[in-house]
Each structure stands twice: as C-alpha cells, then as structure tokens.
Amino acid sequence: MILFFVDNVEEEKCILAEDEFIHCCKVLRHKENDTINFTNGKGIFGTARITEIKKKYALLDVISTEQNQELGSYTILAVAPPKNRSRWEWLLEKSVEIGVNTIIPMTSSHSERVNLNIERSKKIMRSAALQSKRIIHPTVLELTKFANIITSQDYSNFDKFIAHFNSDNAHLNSYKYSSKNRIILIGPEGDFSQEEVALAIKNEFVPVNISNNRLRTETAAIVATNFLV
C-alpha cells in the first residue's frame, strides 16, 4: 500500500499538491478515476478518487476516512545534530521508521552544528513516515539549547534519560519504565560536558549507557530509540 500526504482534508474534497502530486501523478502515473490512500499525518487515514489532474495538483473526492490514535509509548529524542548533513538526514529517517514521536535538535557545549534547515528536516521525516505507513507523523522542533530542554516542565511526567558513556551507569535496556512518556538526550561526538551531565542529573535525568562501545551520534540515537519505543 502506497500512502500519500494530504494537508487539508475536508469532508468530501481534498487536494494532492507539490511533491505528493509529482510522486502520484508524474512518477507513479496515476490517472483520473484511480483510487489512492492518504493521510493528513494527524491520525486520519482515508481513501480517495482522483477526479481531475491539473498542471501542479490533483483534485480528490474522499471516499472514506477513519481516525487513528497514538498507541504505545511516546518517545522524544533530543539529539545534537552531526556536522555532516547526510548523517543527520539518515538519523531522521531511521528514527521515524523505528517509531520516535518527536525529535528535538539540540545544541550543547561540544556541539558541531548550530544551524539547521528545519523545513528540509520536516520533509525528510514526512517521507520516512509515509514510507513506513505511519498515520500520525512525528514532529521536529526548532534547534533548542540543552539547558532549555532539561529545565522544561513539559517533561515532568516523562522517564528522563541522558546517554553518557560511563562504566558506572546502568544500561538503558535494564531500566524499568514508570511512564509511557520517555525522553532521552544524545550528545555530540565529543559527548556532554561533565557540567552538563551534572545539571541533567540535578533536573532528574538518569545517566545511562546504551552500548559497551563508543558510538557516533547518529548510531547512538538509533540504538537508544530502539530501546525506548
């Protein structure tokens, strides 16, 4: 089943535009009267018929829709983006495929990257969500400072972790979760500073190991996400 993204879903009509239109009508060569499946990325799964193909968009008649709700755990990945863009985009794709709900690009004292194209990140995550048949699409936030994340009250009811390579730390996989809501912080290649780790612990983040080996940022993010979802 191929799933297309439709932004505005009205009761009986909707429009397939931009990249989704190109993929549907130019690449896959769908024609008028063909039936396709779509989602708005917010829980609606639907079936529609292509009624008219224009130059840059297609008009759809909605045949049926159903509302879906998020099930299972809610996982937030706060991660310092790698300097290499392709590694960051790989991280986004694989995190979405595994099941992360929100990604927070994070700056810390050893960050390699302090600028990010959030709109491009959103497109990559949307494409990965459609490819993996996710009806509720994950979100990516603006680049956020480490201190703002760990002191935020938004995560007061979350199990909170900070990945930090230390032989004294328990492994993330051994932790018994007390909540369905989870957030983990993944640092840059140079890891978090000792001051940052101490500040995170002060704000009730649990320091954990996620591997016996040192991992690249994007590898650490995928390993941690796989344990949490």
N, C-alpha and C positions, 0 to 999 in steps of 0.2 A: 504494500500500500504506500503510495506517494502522498505526502501531506503538504498542502500549500498554506502560506500565511496570508490571512485577510485581516486588515487592521480594523475596519469598521463593519460590524455585522449588524444589519438592521433585520427587521422581522422577515422580510421576503426577498430583499435585494442586497447585493454587495458587489464590490469591485476588486478585481485582481490587477495589481499595478506593479510598476517598477521591476525589480529583479524577479519577483514571483511570476509576473506576466511573461517575461522573457523565457524563464525556465519552462513554464507551462506551454506556451503557445509557439515559441520560436525553437526551443531545444527539443521538447517532447512532442511538439507538433499536434497538440490538442486542437480540435476543431469545434465549431459551433454545434451545440446539442450533446457534446461529450459531458459525462458526469465526472466530477472530481471531489476529493475530500479536502477539507480545510480546517484550520483552527485560528482563533484570534490570539493564541498564546496566553489567554487568561482563563482557560478552562472549557471553552466552547469547542466541541468537535462537531463538524457538520458535513453535509453532502450538498452539492450544488450542481446546477446545469449551466454550461456556458451558453448564453443566449445571443451574445454579439461580441465580435472581436474587432476592436478599434486598432489604431496605429500604435498606441502606447499602453493600452489597458483592455481588459475584457469585462463585460457585464455578466453577472451571475444571478440566477434565480435560486434561492435557497430551497432545498427540498426538505431537509430535516436538520435539527440541531439537538445536541444534548450537553448538559452542563456537567463538568467533572470537577472534583475537589482534590486538593493535595492530600495524599495519603503517606503514612510513614513518618520518618524523621524530617526535620527541617535543618539543613546544613548550610552554614555560612563559611566561606573560605576567604580569609583576609590574607593577601599574599603580596610580597614585594615583587613587582614585575621584573623579569630578567631584562638585561640591556638589549639582547638580541630579539628583534621583533618576531621572528619566526618561532622562537621558543615560547614567547608569550602567547602567541596565537594557538600553538599546539596545546599549551596548558588550558586555554579557554575551551577548546574543542573537547578535549578528553574529560575535563571536569564536568562539562554539561552532559556528555554521554554517560558518565558514571552516575550522575544524579544530583550534583550540587544545586542548591536553590538560589544562592546569592554569592557573587564574587565581589570582594572589596579590594581594589588595587591599593596598596599601602606603601607609604614612604616611612623609612626608619633611618637611623643614624648611618647605616652602611649601605643605603640604597644605591643601586647602579643607575636607576632611571627615575626621573622626576617629572617627565612629560609623557602623556599617553593620549592616543586618539580613541576616545570613548565611543564615538559613533561607529568606528570600524569594529571595535570590540563587540558592540551590540549586534552588528550584522553577522559576525562570525559565530556568536553564541546562538543567534536565531537559526542560522543554517544548521548548526550542530543539533539544536533542539528538534528541528523538523526531520533531520536525518534519523534521529533516534526515536521519533514518534512521540515526543513529549507534548502533551496538550497544554500544560501550564509551563510557560517558558521561564527559565531563570533570569535573574537581573544582574547587571553590573553597575556598580556605583561609581561616582567620581573618585579620583585619586584622593586618598584620605590619610592624614597623619596618624602614625602609630598611637600617639598619646590620646587622640580623639576617639579612637576605637576602644581602647582598654578602659577608658573612663566613662564611656557612654552607658546610660541607664537602659538603653534599648535591649541590652543583652543580659539583664538582671535575672531572667528566668532561664538562661541557657547554661548548659555544661560548657565551660570555657577552658580552652587549652592553648598553650604556646609550645610549638615544636622547638626544642633546644637540645642539641647533641651533648649529652652528659651521662656518664655511666651510672650516676646516682638516680637518674629519673626512671620512673616506671615506663613500660611500653604502652603506647596508646591503646593497643589491642587488648590490654589486660584491664582496662578501666570499665567499671560497671556504671553505665549511664543512668542518671537520675531524671533526665528530661528528654523529650523528643526533639528539643531545640539544641543545636550544637554549633559552636563556632571555634575555629582553630586559626592560629596565626602562624604563617610560614614566612621566615625571614629571607633576606637576600643571600647571595653567595657567601658573604662574609659573616653570616649569622647575625643574630641580635647582639647588641652590646650587653655587658653584664648589668648595666644600669637599667636597660630596657626590660631585661628578664626580671629583675628585682621589682620594677614598677608594675609589671604584669602580675606577678605573684601577689603584690600588695592589693591589686584590684581583683583578686580571686580567680586568676587564670592559673591552671595547673600545668607545670612544665612536664613535657613528655618526650620520650624518644619515639621515633617512628621507624627506625631501622638501626641495625648494628653498623651500617656503613654511612659515610658522609654522602649526602645526595645533593644533586643540583636542585635549584629552587623548583623548577617545573616537575621534576621527578618526585620531590618531597610532597608537593601539592597533590599529585595524583595518588600517591601512596596513602596520605592522610585522608583524603576524600573517600577513598575506597573503604577505609576502616569505619568512617563515620556515617555514611548513608545507609 
